[in-house]
Amino acid sequence: QVQLVESGGGLVQAGGSLRLSCAASRSIFSIYIMGWYLQAPGKQRELVATITSGGSTNYADSVKGRFTISRDNTKNTVYLQMNSLKPEDTALYYCAADYRGRYYWGQGTQVTVSS
């Protein structure tokens, strides 16, 4: 019911910034929660940040103060602004949507931070 397409990943130096985008196939005001997860090689996916239709946000402790999740309802897109990037942020980042009791995932976009 929801298709998600991520973009904006890439290679940056430590201290740099990236903005990830997640375009949804339907109006995001109909999706209660959208968020970002990361998965490093050989590890499980971890929650990065979420945002509700009401604008409430939640962040993992490791990214508080550095990452910001936001949404643009006119573009059906959720963003993750990543500042002060660290090598340990290197991972595949997935967009997710909680819609009518189910989780939907994008294909992922790679973020690599060099030291």
CORUR-V253994 format. One record per backbone hydrogen bond with DSSP energy under -0.5 kcal/mol. NH is the residue of the N-H (numbers start at 1). CO is the residue of the C=O. E is the energy in kcal/mol with one decimal. If there is no record, write none. Layout:
nh: [NH	NH]
co: [CO	CO]
e: [E	E]
This chain:
nh: [5	7	10	12	12	14	15	16	18	20	21	22	23	24	24	25	30	31	32	32	33	34	35	36	37	38	39	43	46	48	49	50	51	52	53	55	58	60	63	64	66	67	68	70	72	75	76	77	78	79	80	81	82	82	83	83	84	85	89	90	91	92	93	93	94	96	97	98	99	99	100	102	104	106	109	111	112	114	114]
co: [23	21	110	10	112	114	85	13	82	80	7	78	5	22	76	3	27	28	30	98	98	51	96	49	94	46	92	40	38	36	36	58	34	56	32	52	50	48	60	60	63	63	81	79	77	72	72	72	22	70	20	68	18	80	66	81	15	16	86	87	111	39	91	109	37	35	104	33	97	102	98	99	97	95	93	91	10	12	112]
e: [-1.8	-1.9	-0.7	-0.5	-2.4	-2.1	-3.1	-2.2	-2.1	-2.6	-2.8	-2.1	-2.5	-0.5	-3.0	-1.5	-1.6	-1.3	-0.6	-0.6	-1.1	-2.6	-2.6	-2.7	-2.8	-2.5	-2.0	-2.2	-2.9	-2.8	-1.5	-2.1	-2.9	-2.2	-1.8	-1.7	-1.8	-2.6	-1.7	-0.9	-2.3	-2.4	-2.2	-1.8	-2.8	-0.9	-0.6	-1.9	-2.2	-2.7	-2.2	-3.0	-3.4	-0.6	-1.9	-0.6	-0.6	-2.3	-2.3	-1.8	-1.9	-2.3	-0.6	-2.8	-2.9	-2.5	-2.0	-3.1	-0.8	-2.6	-0.5	-1.2	-2.1	-2.0	-2.1	-2.6	-2.6	-2.7	-0.5]
